[in-house]
């Protein structure tokens, strides 16, 4: 049984660790489970490339820039057209070839805007680092988080956020908010949404579940990123991040759990169909 996977690259040509992380997870999963994967990368923003609906699983990456400014652009129209086509398949009771999509960071913000699940806003300062991710009550029962601590740890890297959840709309589409930003008692700001199960087939995280300690350390050691973190968060925070990577297990646990568990769900459903 060969599984076809489409990786939607939303990095707009910018250097990143995300695409490598996604591919590493797929390669390890395929080898460990002896399931052949055929995956293809589509450069959504730079080349307006979108896949057909013939793939089994779709993983939509993070990316730079505002999730608001792309509204009405050619690439976003193509991207949302694909999402609608996948929704039609998933909503059709006659179709057994359900389509599974994982949305990461920038993609998460876009799909939250599409579904009107909250307010998209720019943060007062960049969030970048390894942070605890506390679960909601619904998050306690989420299968993709099985085996993770509460809170678990993940890489957060963003200038934008989804806040002020639209509870009525969340309930209307049957979505479940699974995790929120950590509490900041001394900061009078709303906690952003960090993970949502949009449906049985669509899942998204604001954080980066594909990030690994090696890639994160390489990222932190670049001069540009080092200077940016020190400027925003101070030198003490920078060295604290590096020190955290000396205990890689927390990040590895997240990387080895969430997307692989999503693949488990999708492949099990395909085998049952």
Buried (B, 14 or more C-beta within 10 A) or exposed (E): EEBBBBBBBBBBEEEBBBBBBBBBBBEEBBEEBEBEBEBEBBBBBEEBBBBEBEBBBBBBBBBBBEBEEBEEEEBBBBBBEBBEBBBEBBEEEEEEEBBBBBBBBBBBBBBBBBBBBBBBBEEEEBBBBBBBBBBBEBBEEBEBBEEBEEBBBBBBBBBBBBBEBBEEEBEEEEBBBBBBBEEEEEEEEBBBBBBBBBBEBBBBBBBBBBBBBBBBBEBBEEEEBBEBBBEEBEEEEBEEBBEBBEEBEBBBBBBBBBBBBBBBBBBEBBEEE
